[in-house]
């Protein structure tokens, strides 16, 4: 398996501007001065991705109170993301990276093992970006279930 370039704490977070589920543009640089949790997930409305998005939604108020914003990014088109938000009552911003350029810049797209086979795809990953735009935490191959609780512990919030 060839490794995709991965980010490490201290690296500059690649800036991006992506379209959200409502058709508005969201830029990472527009959130400077706040900590941002950027997480990449494979596909809206799948069981694991739904669990993870619901966990982030359930934690959003307390994360924002602690100074964090949350951005969920997948290769889904904005229309599908809008259905995902509506179906599951999600309150986190959902961004579309249809060409996977942002995922690639973060090392969150590439070769991975799926049911014992090597495939190209989204590597479920989470990044914490500090107020100045540097990577504070880079977590690759995270599990959908229990990830938000673990992240909260890692950030000293629980």
Backbone as JSON, one array per atom type, in Angstrom:
{
  "sequence": "XXXXXXXXXXXXXXXXXXXXXXXXXXXXXXXXXXXXXXXXXXXXXXXXXXXXXXXXXXXXXXXXXXXXXXXXXXXXXXXXXXXXXXXXXXXXXXXXXXXXXXXXXXXXXXXXXXXXXXXXXXXXXXXXXXXXXXXXXXXXXXXXXXXXXXXXXXXXXX",
  "N": [[0.85, -1.19, 0.0], [0.58, 2.2, -0.84], [1.49, 5.07, 0.93], [-0.45, 7.91, 1.64], [0.44, 11.33, 1.77], [0.65, 12.55, 5.03], [-0.67, 14.72, 7.55], [0.78, 16.36, 10.4], [0.87, 17.29, 13.91], [1.48, 20.76, 14.29], [1.96, 21.28, 11.62], [0.94, 23.46, 8.94], [-2.49, 23.92, 8.45], [-4.05, 22.91, 5.51], [-5.66, 25.4, 3.66], [-9.07, 25.9, 2.68], [-11.96, 26.35, 0.61], [-15.18, 25.43, 0.51], [-18.39, 24.23, -0.67], [-21.36, 24.31, 1.21], [-24.17, 22.36, 2.52], [-26.3, 24.02, 2.04], [-25.62, 25.48, -0.12], [-23.91, 27.6, 0.31], [-20.65, 29.15, 0.55], [-17.93, 28.01, 2.51], [-15.05, 28.82, 4.27], [-11.98, 27.68, 5.62], [-10.11, 29.55, 6.49], [-11.77, 31.63, 7.14], [-12.56, 31.08, 9.68], [-10.54, 31.67, 11.39], [-9.01, 32.36, 14.54], [-10.66, 30.87, 16.03], [-10.85, 27.55, 17.32], [-10.96, 24.72, 15.21], [-12.62, 21.77, 14.43], [-12.11, 19.53, 11.99], [-13.58, 17.1, 10.18], [-13.4, 14.19, 8.15], [-15.46, 12.11, 6.24], [-16.71, 9.09, 4.69], [-19.35, 8.81, 3.31], [-22.52, 10.33, 3.15], [-25.48, 9.47, 4.95], [-24.95, 6.77, 5.45], [-24.61, 4.0, 7.73], [-22.36, 4.19, 9.67], [-21.33, 6.76, 9.18], [-23.57, 8.3, 9.69], [-23.94, 7.82, 12.43], [-21.58, 9.0, 13.45], [-21.9, 11.71, 12.6], [-24.25, 12.36, 13.98], [-23.32, 12.09, 16.6], [-21.43, 14.21, 16.67], [-23.22, 16.34, 16.28], [-24.78, 16.09, 18.63], [-22.85, 16.84, 20.47], [-22.23, 19.4, 19.78], [-23.04, 21.93, 20.99], [-21.63, 21.94, 23.47], [-19.02, 21.68, 22.52], [-18.77, 24.06, 21.04], [-19.06, 25.87, 23.14], [-16.67, 25.43, 24.39], [-15.0, 26.63, 22.62], [-14.69, 25.54, 20.07], [-15.32, 24.98, 16.59], [-17.11, 22.89, 14.29], [-16.61, 21.07, 11.33], [-17.9, 19.0, 8.91], [-16.8, 16.96, 6.3], [-17.37, 15.51, 3.16], [-17.31, 13.54, 0.09], [-19.79, 13.87, -1.03], [-22.43, 15.42, -2.94], [-23.8, 18.79, -2.51], [-26.65, 18.66, -2.5], [-27.26, 16.05, -1.64], [-26.12, 16.19, 0.88], [-27.81, 18.05, 2.07], [-30.17, 16.54, 2.25], [-29.26, 14.6, 4.05], [-28.78, 16.19, 6.35], [-31.4, 17.05, 6.89], [-32.82, 14.61, 7.21], [-31.59, 13.46, 9.47], [-31.55, 15.46, 11.38], [-29.28, 17.12, 11.69], [-26.92, 19.5, 12.95], [-24.4, 20.39, 12.48], [-22.09, 22.02, 10.24], [-22.06, 20.79, 6.94], [-19.9, 19.94, 4.41], [-19.13, 19.87, 0.91], [-16.81, 18.04, -0.87], [-16.4, 17.29, -3.65], [-14.49, 16.78, -5.68], [-12.49, 15.76, -4.21], [-10.17, 17.1, -3.54], [-9.52, 18.58, -1.23], [-9.62, 16.58, 0.71], [-7.49, 15.01, -0.21], [-5.37, 16.81, 0.17], [-5.26, 16.81, 2.93], [-4.48, 14.26, 3.43], [-6.51, 12.46, 3.67], [-7.64, 10.92, 1.75], [-7.12, 8.13, -0.2], [-5.24, 5.08, -0.56], [-6.68, 2.34, 1.13], [-7.6, -0.32, 3.34], [-10.37, -2.34, 2.79], [-12.58, -4.55, 3.86], [-10.53, -6.45, 3.62], [-9.47, -5.96, 1.11], [-7.42, -3.84, -0.92], [-8.28, -0.58, -1.58], [-9.13, 2.53, -3.22], [-10.11, 5.36, -1.45], [-12.08, 7.38, 0.86], [-10.45, 8.17, 3.8], [-11.39, 7.81, 6.96], [-11.04, 10.49, 8.99], [-9.87, 12.88, 11.44], [-9.21, 16.22, 12.31], [-7.8, 18.69, 14.42], [-7.7, 22.05, 14.3], [-5.81, 24.82, 15.22], [-6.23, 28.22, 16.56], [-4.61, 29.81, 14.97], [-4.43, 28.46, 12.61], [-2.92, 26.15, 12.46], [-2.22, 22.62, 12.53], [-3.35, 20.91, 15.3], [-4.12, 18.44, 16.27], [-3.98, 15.34, 14.56], [-5.76, 12.78, 13.38], [-6.0, 9.66, 12.01], [-7.81, 7.06, 10.25], [-9.95, 6.7, 12.05], [-12.52, 5.36, 14.18], [-16.0, 5.24, 13.5], [-17.97, 4.96, 15.47], [-18.04, 6.0, 18.77], [-15.98, 7.77, 18.43], [-16.28, 10.6, 18.76], [-16.64, 10.86, 21.52], [-14.14, 9.92, 22.39], [-12.48, 11.86, 21.21], [-13.34, 14.13, 22.61], [-12.39, 13.47, 25.15], [-9.63, 13.42, 24.56], [-9.26, 16.11, 24.07], [-9.56, 17.13, 26.53], [-12.1, 17.73, 27.47], [-13.93, 16.17, 28.76]],
  "CA": [[0.0, 0.0, 0.0], [1.33, 3.44, -0.81], [0.98, 6.0, 1.94], [-0.78, 9.27, 1.25], [1.12, 12.27, 2.68], [-0.2, 12.82, 6.18], [-0.36, 15.92, 8.33], [1.19, 16.13, 11.78], [0.74, 18.5, 14.73], [2.43, 21.81, 13.96], [1.85, 21.6, 10.19], [-0.11, 24.41, 8.57], [-3.67, 23.24, 7.92], [-4.37, 23.41, 4.17], [-6.88, 26.2, 3.64], [-10.03, 25.46, 1.68], [-13.28, 26.94, 0.5], [-16.07, 24.39, -0.02], [-19.81, 24.55, -0.64], [-22.09, 23.54, 2.23], [-25.42, 21.73, 2.09], [-27.27, 25.06, 1.65], [-25.1, 26.16, -1.29], [-23.03, 28.69, 0.7], [-19.24, 28.8, 0.64], [-17.33, 28.05, 3.84], [-13.59, 28.77, 4.19], [-11.29, 27.45, 6.88], [-9.48, 30.81, 6.9], [-12.82, 32.48, 7.7], [-12.78, 30.7, 11.08], [-9.34, 31.99, 12.17], [-9.34, 32.91, 15.85], [-11.38, 29.81, 16.73], [-10.36, 26.2, 17.03], [-11.88, 24.06, 14.29], [-12.52, 20.32, 14.25], [-12.44, 19.2, 10.61], [-13.58, 15.64, 10.05], [-13.69, 13.65, 6.82], [-16.2, 10.86, 6.31], [-16.89, 8.58, 3.32], [-20.62, 8.99, 2.58], [-23.72, 10.7, 3.91], [-26.6, 8.54, 5.08], [-24.53, 5.39, 5.7], [-24.74, 3.82, 9.19], [-21.25, 4.72, 10.46], [-21.24, 8.22, 9.0], [-24.72, 8.88, 10.38], [-23.63, 7.76, 13.87], [-20.56, 10.0, 13.74], [-22.49, 13.04, 12.42], [-25.19, 12.57, 15.1], [-22.5, 12.31, 17.81], [-20.91, 15.59, 16.62], [-24.37, 17.22, 16.49], [-25.12, 16.02, 20.05], [-21.79, 17.49, 21.25], [-21.89, 20.7, 19.2], [-23.17, 23.05, 21.93], [-20.54, 21.94, 24.44], [-17.78, 21.95, 21.79], [-18.73, 25.5, 20.75], [-18.84, 26.56, 24.41], [-15.24, 25.29, 24.68], [-14.26, 27.38, 21.62], [-14.47, 24.75, 18.85], [-16.3, 24.84, 15.52], [-17.01, 21.57, 13.68], [-16.93, 21.0, 9.91], [-17.88, 17.65, 8.36], [-16.53, 17.01, 4.86], [-17.45, 14.25, 2.42], [-17.36, 13.79, -1.36], [-21.18, 13.98, -1.47], [-22.88, 16.7, -3.49], [-24.58, 19.56, -1.54], [-28.05, 18.21, -2.44], [-27.31, 14.86, -0.78], [-25.82, 16.64, 2.24], [-29.04, 18.69, 2.58], [-31.07, 15.45, 2.64], [-28.64, 14.02, 5.24], [-29.05, 17.11, 7.45], [-32.83, 17.03, 7.18], [-33.22, 13.27, 7.65], [-31.05, 13.12, 10.79], [-31.59, 16.62, 12.27], [-27.9, 17.51, 11.97], [-26.7, 20.93, 13.11], [-23.02, 20.74, 12.11], [-21.94, 22.33, 8.82], [-21.65, 19.67, 6.09], [-19.28, 20.53, 3.23], [-18.94, 18.97, -0.22], [-15.48, 18.01, -1.52], [-16.71, 16.33, -4.71], [-13.29, 16.37, -6.42], [-11.62, 15.16, -3.19], [-8.91, 17.84, -3.48], [-9.23, 18.92, 0.17], [-9.3, 15.3, 1.37], [-6.14, 14.63, -0.62], [-4.43, 17.73, 0.83], [-5.18, 16.43, 4.33], [-4.11, 12.86, 3.53], [-7.72, 11.73, 4.05], [-8.11, 10.16, 0.61], [-6.03, 7.33, -0.74], [-5.39, 3.64, -0.42], [-7.06, 1.83, 2.43], [-8.11, -1.68, 3.28], [-11.81, -2.45, 3.0], [-12.91, -5.98, 3.82], [-9.36, -7.21, 3.2], [-8.98, -5.54, -0.21], [-6.88, -2.48, -1.0], [-9.11, 0.25, -2.45], [-8.98, 3.99, -3.1], [-11.31, 5.91, -0.84], [-11.98, 8.35, 1.94], [-9.9, 7.64, 5.05], [-12.1, 8.53, 8.03], [-9.98, 11.23, 9.7], [-10.28, 14.08, 12.17], [-8.13, 17.17, 12.57], [-8.1, 19.86, 15.22], [-6.92, 23.18, 13.79], [-5.8, 25.86, 16.26], [-6.71, 29.56, 16.2], [-3.73, 30.39, 13.96], [-4.48, 27.68, 11.39], [-1.98, 25.03, 12.49], [-2.77, 21.34, 12.98], [-3.1, 20.6, 16.71], [-4.25, 16.98, 16.33], [-4.28, 14.69, 13.29], [-6.15, 11.39, 13.68], [-6.37, 8.93, 10.8], [-8.44, 5.74, 10.42], [-10.73, 6.69, 13.29], [-13.75, 4.58, 14.16], [-17.17, 6.12, 13.51], [-18.65, 4.84, 16.76], [-17.22, 6.31, 19.94], [-14.89, 8.7, 18.11], [-16.49, 11.93, 19.33], [-16.36, 10.74, 22.97], [-12.68, 9.83, 22.54], [-11.93, 13.18, 20.87], [-13.64, 15.01, 23.73], [-11.41, 13.13, 26.2], [-8.31, 13.87, 24.09], [-9.22, 17.58, 24.15], [-9.72, 17.5, 27.94], [-13.43, 18.3, 27.68], [-14.71, 15.26, 29.6]],
  "C": [[0.88, 1.24, 0.0], [0.67, 4.39, 0.17], [0.67, 7.35, 1.29], [-0.04, 10.17, 2.24], [0.16, 12.63, 3.81], [0.28, 14.06, 6.91], [-0.02, 15.52, 9.76], [0.96, 17.41, 12.58], [1.87, 19.49, 14.42], [2.42, 22.19, 12.49], [0.77, 22.66, 9.98], [-1.28, 23.61, 7.99], [-3.93, 23.78, 6.51], [-5.69, 24.18, 4.19], [-7.8, 25.65, 2.55], [-11.25, 26.34, 1.72], [-14.15, 25.89, -0.19], [-17.51, 24.85, 0.11], [-20.5, 23.68, 0.4], [-23.42, 23.03, 1.67], [-26.48, 22.74, 1.68], [-26.79, 25.84, 0.42], [-24.21, 27.35, -0.98], [-21.59, 28.21, 0.76], [-18.74, 28.98, 2.07], [-15.82, 27.9, 3.66], [-13.01, 28.52, 5.57], [-10.69, 28.76, 7.4], [-10.49, 31.78, 7.51], [-13.11, 32.18, 9.16], [-11.54, 30.95, 11.93], [-9.75, 32.66, 13.48], [-10.16, 31.94, 16.67], [-10.71, 28.49, 16.41], [-11.42, 25.52, 16.17], [-11.58, 22.57, 14.25], [-13.01, 20.05, 12.83], [-12.44, 17.68, 10.53], [-14.05, 15.23, 8.67], [-14.38, 12.31, 6.98], [-16.57, 10.42, 4.9], [-18.2, 8.94, 2.63], [-21.77, 9.31, 3.52], [-24.73, 9.57, 3.88], [-26.19, 7.07, 5.09], [-24.5, 5.22, 7.22], [-23.62, 4.45, 10.01], [-21.17, 6.24, 10.38], [-22.4, 8.93, 9.68], [-24.46, 8.91, 11.88], [-22.65, 8.87, 14.24], [-21.13, 11.42, 13.64], [-23.46, 13.36, 13.56], [-24.42, 12.81, 16.4], [-21.93, 13.73, 17.82], [-22.04, 16.59, 16.86], [-24.74, 17.26, 17.97], [-24.11, 16.77, 20.92], [-21.53, 18.94, 20.82], [-21.97, 21.85, 20.21], [-22.0, 23.1, 22.91], [-19.19, 22.17, 23.76], [-17.66, 23.45, 21.48], [-18.49, 26.31, 22.03], [-17.36, 26.5, 24.82], [-14.37, 25.95, 23.6], [-14.0, 26.65, 20.31], [-15.65, 24.88, 17.88], [-16.09, 23.45, 14.94], [-17.41, 21.67, 12.22], [-16.83, 19.54, 9.48], [-17.74, 17.72, 6.86], [-16.62, 15.61, 4.26], [-17.46, 14.57, 0.93], [-18.79, 13.94, -1.9], [-21.5, 15.37, -2.01], [-23.74, 17.43, -2.45], [-26.03, 19.09, -1.4], [-28.2, 16.99, -1.53], [-27.05, 15.25, 0.67], [-27.05, 17.3, 2.87], [-30.04, 17.63, 3.03], [-30.58, 14.79, 3.94], [-28.97, 14.88, 6.47], [-30.52, 17.0, 7.88], [-33.26, 15.7, 7.79], [-32.81, 13.0, 9.1], [-30.99, 14.31, 11.76], [-30.21, 17.12, 12.65], [-27.77, 19.03, 12.05], [-25.28, 21.35, 12.77], [-22.97, 21.1, 10.63], [-21.42, 21.1, 8.06], [-21.15, 20.26, 4.77], [-19.01, 19.46, 2.18], [-17.55, 19.14, -0.82], [-15.56, 16.98, -2.64], [-15.46, 15.88, -5.47], [-12.21, 15.8, -5.5], [-10.27, 15.87, -3.06], [-8.53, 18.18, -2.04], [-8.86, 17.65, 0.94], [-7.88, 14.87, 1.05], [-5.1, 15.5, 0.07], [-4.23, 17.37, 2.3], [-4.73, 14.98, 4.52], [-5.29, 11.97, 3.91], [-8.37, 11.03, 2.86], [-6.93, 9.41, 0.06], [-6.31, 5.86, -0.56], [-5.74, 3.28, 1.0], [-7.54, 0.41, 2.26], [-9.59, -1.67, 3.62], [-12.16, -3.92, 2.8], [-11.77, -6.8, 3.23], [-8.79, -6.85, 1.84], [-8.44, -4.12, -0.12], [-7.7, -1.71, -2.01], [-8.72, 1.72, -2.28], [-10.25, 4.52, -2.45], [-11.01, 6.93, 0.23], [-11.47, 7.62, 3.19], [-10.53, 8.45, 6.17], [-11.05, 9.16, 8.95], [-10.55, 12.46, 10.37], [-9.05, 14.92, 12.48], [-8.64, 18.27, 13.48], [-7.13, 20.94, 14.75], [-6.98, 24.28, 14.83], [-6.2, 27.23, 15.69], [-5.88, 30.21, 15.1], [-3.7, 29.59, 12.66], [-3.47, 26.54, 11.32], [-2.69, 23.77, 12.99], [-2.36, 21.12, 14.44], [-3.15, 19.09, 16.93], [-4.58, 16.48, 14.93], [-4.53, 13.22, 13.59], [-6.68, 10.74, 12.42], [-6.98, 7.58, 11.16], [-9.2, 5.64, 11.74], [-11.98, 5.84, 13.1], [-14.93, 5.55, 14.22], [-17.83, 6.12, 14.88], [-17.68, 5.09, 17.9], [-16.13, 7.34, 19.69], [-15.06, 10.06, 18.78], [-16.21, 11.91, 20.83], [-14.86, 10.68, 23.21], [-12.03, 11.18, 22.26], [-12.16, 14.15, 22.01], [-12.66, 14.74, 24.89], [-10.02, 13.64, 25.82], [-8.16, 15.38, 24.22], [-9.39, 18.07, 25.6], [-11.08, 18.1, 28.25], [-14.31, 17.41, 28.55], [-13.86, 14.72, 30.74]]
}
